[in-house]
Amino acid sequence: MRSALTAIAAIALLAACGTTEAPVPEQAASASAEPSAAPVTVTDSRGKEVKLDQPATRVVSLEWAETEILASLGVMPVGAADVKGFAVWDTAVKLDPSVQDVGMRQEPSVDSISALDPDLVVMESDDVELAAQLEKFVPVLVAKGSDATRNLARMREDVTMIATAVGKTDEGAKLLSDFDAALAGGKAKIEAAGGAGKPFVMADGWKQGSSISIRLFGKGSLVSEIGGQLGLENAWKGEADKQWGLGTTDVEGLTVLKDPETRFFYNASDGEDVFADGLAKNAIWKSLPFVEKQQVTRMPDGIWTFGGPLSAQQYADALVKAFTG
């Protein structure tokens, strides 16, 4: 029943790199007036029209990016998939204790969702079987989640679509404009520090037995596009998939990164730091230019590299700090 997207998302949980929680942003903490009761029609990523009698207020989210987006719009979901995992991997917003866990992102519980009596389920999947099950009792809005040909534009569309469905279009517009301002400000800071055009690499890794696998965020990944908007250059040119912009390699594969100005960033939000611990004695790793020059940065825990604007801004801020510090 799992789709290719679901498989990638599962790898993301294993391979991404903890539990510090950021405060709820102002737009989430101070919800605006009640949305209009007028009917709403939204076209989702399937090209399907989702019709609601009024903006949704009881929403269940089945992916972390959409959970983050809802909360950042001021709509706390009544249910979400893997609430505990969200607190580890996505600290852009803090969920209320009232949010009910409806199971894992890869296998949510249809019974748990139904018991919450939602007026909308937001999911990020091409799992047509699950969508069909849910649509027997609740409208389902399917977000794209990722598109390596246009990931920032795709993220904006997902935010606007969700904001429309929950009657928070003004909040959605502000969320995006604040993100744009953060990117513009960050780019100016990097340029002023002489960092324009400098190379960077973003990765995460995991250990299987005695071997360490490394996943690179290549061209088209969300974090690569964010770096580009800041005026930086993604140094990883290897093959990447067309949906997520991700590619895999091993330590030897990193030897193609020869530019001594390259900065290497990685995630270890789950506490398993394969780069600092697993590769500490690896001769090839220690010989890499960015390791020799101590230009390896562990990202702050809890930055979800597949998230919404607030996660994207956290990531941008971390890049700016590294290139201007």
C-alpha positions as CSV (number, residue, x, y, z in Angstrom):
1,M,0.0,0.0,0.0
2,R,3.0,2.2,0.3
3,S,3.8,4.5,-2.6
4,A,7.2,5.6,-3.8
5,L,6.7,8.9,-2.0
6,T,5.9,7.0,1.2
7,A,9.2,5.0,0.9
8,I,11.2,8.2,0.4
9,A,9.5,9.7,3.5
10,A,10.4,6.6,5.5
11,I,14.1,7.0,4.4
12,A,13.9,10.6,5.4
13,L,13.0,9.7,8.9
14,L,16.0,7.2,9.1
15,A,18.5,9.4,7.4
16,A,17.8,12.9,8.5
17,C,19.8,14.3,11.4
18,G,17.4,16.7,19.3
19,T,14.3,17.6,20.7
20,T,14.5,21.4,21.3
21,E,11.2,22.9,20.6
22,A,10.8,26.5,19.3
23,P,8.0,28.7,20.5
24,V,4.8,28.9,18.5
25,P,5.0,31.8,15.9
26,E,2.8,34.8,16.5
27,Q,0.5,33.9,13.6
28,A,-0.2,30.5,15.2
29,A,-0.5,31.7,18.8
30,S,-3.0,34.5,18.0
31,A,-5.5,33.0,15.7
32,S,-7.5,35.5,13.7
33,A,-11.2,35.9,13.6
34,E,-13.3,33.0,12.7
35,P,-13.2,32.2,8.9
36,S,-16.2,33.0,6.7
37,A,-18.9,30.3,6.6
38,A,-19.1,30.6,2.8
39,P,-18.5,27.4,0.8
40,V,-14.9,26.8,-0.4
41,T,-13.7,24.9,-3.4
42,V,-10.0,24.0,-3.7
43,T,-8.2,22.1,-6.5
44,D,-5.5,19.9,-5.0
45,S,-2.4,18.3,-6.5
46,R,-4.4,15.6,-8.1
47,G,-6.3,18.2,-10.1
48,K,-9.3,17.2,-8.1
49,E,-11.8,19.8,-6.8
50,V,-12.3,19.5,-3.1
51,K,-15.6,21.1,-2.1
52,L,-16.3,22.2,1.5
53,D,-19.5,23.7,2.9
54,Q,-17.3,26.2,4.8
55,P,-13.6,26.6,5.6
56,A,-12.3,23.5,7.5
57,T,-11.7,23.9,11.3
58,R,-11.4,20.3,12.4
59,V,-8.4,19.1,10.3
60,V,-6.3,15.9,10.4
61,S,-2.9,16.1,8.9
62,L,-1.0,12.9,7.7
63,E,2.4,14.5,6.9
64,W,4.7,16.7,9.0
65,A,5.0,19.5,6.4
66,E,1.3,19.9,6.3
67,T,1.0,19.7,10.1
68,E,3.5,22.5,10.3
69,I,1.8,24.6,7.7
70,L,-1.6,24.2,9.4
71,A,-0.2,25.2,12.8
72,S,1.7,28.2,11.4
73,L,-1.5,29.4,9.8
74,G,-3.2,29.4,13.2
75,V,-5.1,26.1,12.7
76,M,-4.1,23.5,15.2
77,P,-5.0,20.1,13.7
78,V,-7.2,17.9,15.8
79,G,-5.2,14.9,14.8
80,A,-1.8,14.4,13.1
81,A,0.4,11.4,12.1
82,D,3.4,10.6,14.4
83,V,3.1,13.5,16.8
84,K,6.1,12.3,18.8
85,G,8.3,12.2,15.7
86,F,7.1,15.6,14.7
87,A,8.4,17.1,18.0
88,V,11.8,15.7,17.2
89,W,12.1,16.5,13.5
90,D,10.1,19.7,13.1
91,T,10.5,22.4,15.8
92,A,9.3,25.2,13.6
93,V,6.0,25.0,15.5
94,K,4.8,23.4,18.7
95,L,1.7,21.3,18.7
96,D,-0.9,21.6,21.4
97,P,-1.2,18.6,23.8
98,S,-4.7,18.2,22.5
99,V,-3.5,17.0,19.1
100,Q,-4.3,13.4,18.8
101,D,-1.9,10.9,17.2
102,V,-3.5,9.0,14.4
103,G,-0.7,6.6,13.7
104,M,2.4,6.6,11.6
105,R,2.8,8.7,8.4
106,Q,3.2,5.6,6.3
107,E,0.3,3.7,7.9
108,P,-2.2,6.1,9.6
109,S,-5.2,4.6,11.4
110,V,-8.4,5.2,9.4
111,D,-10.4,4.4,12.5
112,S,-8.5,6.9,14.6
113,I,-9.1,9.6,11.9
114,S,-12.8,8.8,11.7
115,A,-13.2,9.0,15.5
116,L,-12.0,12.6,15.4
117,D,-14.9,13.5,13.1
118,P,-12.8,15.9,11.0
119,D,-14.2,18.1,8.3
120,L,-10.9,17.8,6.3
121,V,-7.9,15.5,6.0
122,V,-4.7,16.8,4.5
123,M,-2.3,14.3,3.2
124,E,0.8,14.2,1.1
125,S,0.8,11.1,-0.9
126,D,0.0,9.3,-4.1
127,D,-1.6,6.5,-2.1
128,V,-4.9,6.4,-3.9
129,E,-6.2,3.5,-1.9
130,L,-5.8,5.4,1.4
131,A,-7.3,8.6,-0.1
132,A,-10.3,6.5,-1.4
133,Q,-10.8,5.0,2.1
134,L,-10.8,8.4,3.7
135,E,-13.1,10.0,1.1
136,K,-15.9,7.7,2.1
137,F,-16.4,9.9,5.2
138,V,-14.4,13.1,4.9
139,P,-13.1,15.4,2.2
140,V,-9.4,14.8,1.4
141,L,-6.9,17.5,0.2
142,V,-3.7,16.0,-1.3
143,A,-0.7,18.3,-1.3
144,K,2.2,17.8,-3.7
145,G,4.9,17.6,-1.0
146,S,7.9,17.8,-3.3
147,D,8.7,18.5,-6.9
148,A,12.4,18.7,-7.8
149,T,11.7,20.7,-10.9
150,R,10.1,23.6,-8.9
151,N,10.2,23.0,-5.2
152,L,9.9,26.5,-3.8
153,A,7.1,27.3,-6.1
154,R,5.5,24.0,-5.2
155,M,5.8,24.8,-1.5
156,R,4.1,28.2,-2.0
157,E,1.2,26.5,-3.9
158,D,0.8,24.0,-1.0
159,V,0.7,26.8,1.5
160,T,-1.9,28.8,-0.5
161,M,-4.0,25.7,-1.2
162,I,-4.1,24.7,2.5
163,A,-4.7,28.3,3.6
164,T,-7.7,28.6,1.3
165,A,-9.2,25.4,2.5
166,V,-9.0,26.6,6.2
167,G,-10.0,30.2,5.5
168,K,-6.6,31.6,6.3
169,T,-5.6,33.2,3.1
170,D,-4.3,36.4,4.7
171,E,-2.2,34.4,7.1
172,G,-0.9,32.3,4.3
173,A,0.1,35.4,2.3
174,K,2.0,36.8,5.4
175,L,3.7,33.5,6.0
176,L,5.1,33.6,2.5
177,S,6.0,37.3,2.5
178,D,7.9,36.9,5.8
179,F,9.8,34.0,4.3
180,D,10.6,36.1,1.2
181,A,11.9,38.8,3.4
182,A,14.1,36.4,5.4
183,L,15.6,35.1,2.2
184,A,16.3,38.6,0.9
185,G,17.8,39.6,4.2
186,G,19.9,36.5,4.4
187,K,21.2,36.9,0.8
188,A,22.3,40.4,1.6
189,K,24.2,39.3,4.7
190,I,26.0,36.5,2.9
191,E,26.9,38.9,0.1
192,A,28.2,41.5,2.5
193,A,30.4,38.8,4.2
194,G,31.9,37.8,0.8
195,G,30.0,34.5,0.6
196,A,28.1,35.0,-2.6
197,G,28.5,32.0,-4.9
198,K,30.3,29.9,-2.3
199,P,29.7,26.1,-2.5
200,F,27.8,24.1,0.1
201,V,26.6,20.6,0.5
202,M,23.7,19.3,2.6
203,A,23.5,15.7,3.6
204,D,22.3,13.2,6.2
205,G,23.5,9.7,6.9
206,W,22.8,6.4,8.6
207,K,24.7,3.3,9.6
208,Q,23.7,-0.1,8.5
209,G,25.9,-2.7,10.1
210,S,29.5,-1.6,9.6
211,S,28.7,0.6,6.5
212,I,27.6,4.2,6.4
213,S,25.3,5.5,3.7
214,I,25.1,9.1,2.9
215,R,22.2,10.9,1.3
216,L,22.9,14.2,-0.5
217,F,20.3,16.9,-1.2
218,G,20.9,17.6,-4.9
219,K,19.6,20.0,-7.4
220,G,15.9,20.5,-7.1
221,S,15.7,19.5,-3.4
222,L,14.0,22.1,-1.2
223,V,17.1,22.9,0.8
224,S,19.1,23.3,-2.4
225,E,16.7,25.8,-3.8
226,I,16.8,27.7,-0.5
227,G,20.6,27.9,-0.7
228,G,20.3,29.1,-4.3
229,Q,18.0,31.9,-3.2
230,L,20.6,32.9,-0.7
231,G,23.2,33.3,-3.5
232,L,25.0,30.0,-2.7
233,E,25.9,27.1,-5.0
234,N,25.1,23.5,-4.4
235,A,28.4,21.7,-4.9
236,W,26.8,18.2,-5.2
237,K,26.2,17.5,-8.9
238,G,25.4,13.8,-8.6
239,E,22.3,12.0,-9.7
240,A,19.2,12.9,-7.8
241,D,15.6,11.7,-8.0
242,K,13.0,13.8,-9.8
243,Q,10.6,14.2,-7.0
244,W,12.7,14.9,-3.9
245,G,16.1,15.9,-5.5
246,L,17.9,13.3,-3.4
247,G,20.8,11.1,-4.2
248,T,22.9,8.5,-2.2
249,T,26.6,7.8,-2.0
250,D,29.3,6.6,0.4
251,V,32.3,8.2,1.9
252,E,34.4,7.5,-1.2
253,G,31.8,9.3,-3.2
254,L,32.4,12.5,-1.4
255,T,35.9,12.8,-2.8
256,V,34.5,14.6,-5.8
257,L,34.0,17.6,-3.6
258,K,37.4,19.1,-4.1
259,D,36.7,22.8,-3.8
260,P,38.4,23.9,-0.5
261,E,35.7,26.6,0.1
262,T,32.9,24.0,0.2
263,R,31.0,23.9,3.5
264,F,29.3,20.6,4.5
265,F,26.1,20.6,6.5
266,Y,24.2,17.7,7.9
267,N,21.3,16.6,10.1
268,A,21.4,14.4,13.2
269,S,18.1,15.3,14.9
270,D,17.6,11.7,16.1
271,G,20.8,11.8,18.0
272,E,22.7,9.4,15.8
273,D,25.6,11.5,14.5
274,V,27.3,9.3,11.9
275,F,29.5,12.1,10.7
276,A,31.0,13.1,14.0
277,D,31.0,9.6,15.5
278,G,30.8,7.0,12.8
279,L,33.4,8.6,10.5
280,A,35.7,10.0,13.2
281,K,38.5,7.5,12.4
282,N,37.8,7.1,8.7
283,A,40.9,8.1,6.7
284,I,38.9,9.1,3.6
285,W,36.5,11.3,5.6
286,K,39.4,13.0,7.4
287,S,41.2,13.8,4.2
288,L,38.2,15.7,2.6
289,P,38.9,19.4,2.2
290,F,35.9,20.6,4.2
291,V,36.8,18.2,7.0
292,E,40.4,19.3,7.1
293,K,39.4,23.0,7.2
294,Q,36.8,22.3,9.8
295,Q,34.0,23.5,7.6
296,V,31.5,20.8,8.7
297,T,28.4,22.0,10.4
298,R,25.8,20.0,12.2
299,M,22.5,21.8,11.6
300,P,20.4,22.7,14.7
301,D,18.3,19.8,15.7
302,G,14.7,19.8,14.6
303,I,14.9,21.5,11.2
304,W,12.7,19.5,8.9
305,T,14.3,19.6,5.4
306,F,11.0,18.8,3.8
307,G,8.9,21.3,5.7
308,G,6.9,24.5,5.2
309,P,8.0,28.1,5.2
310,L,9.0,28.2,8.9
311,S,11.2,25.2,8.6
312,A,12.7,26.6,5.4
313,Q,13.4,29.8,7.2
314,Q,15.1,27.9,10.0
315,Y,17.3,26.2,7.5
316,A,18.1,29.5,5.7
317,D,19.0,31.1,9.0
318,A,21.5,28.3,9.7
319,L,23.2,28.7,6.3
320,V,23.4,32.5,6.9
321,K,25.0,32.0,10.3
322,A,27.6,29.6,8.9
323,F,28.6,31.8,6.0
324,T,28.7,35.1,8.0
325,G,30.0,33.9,11.4
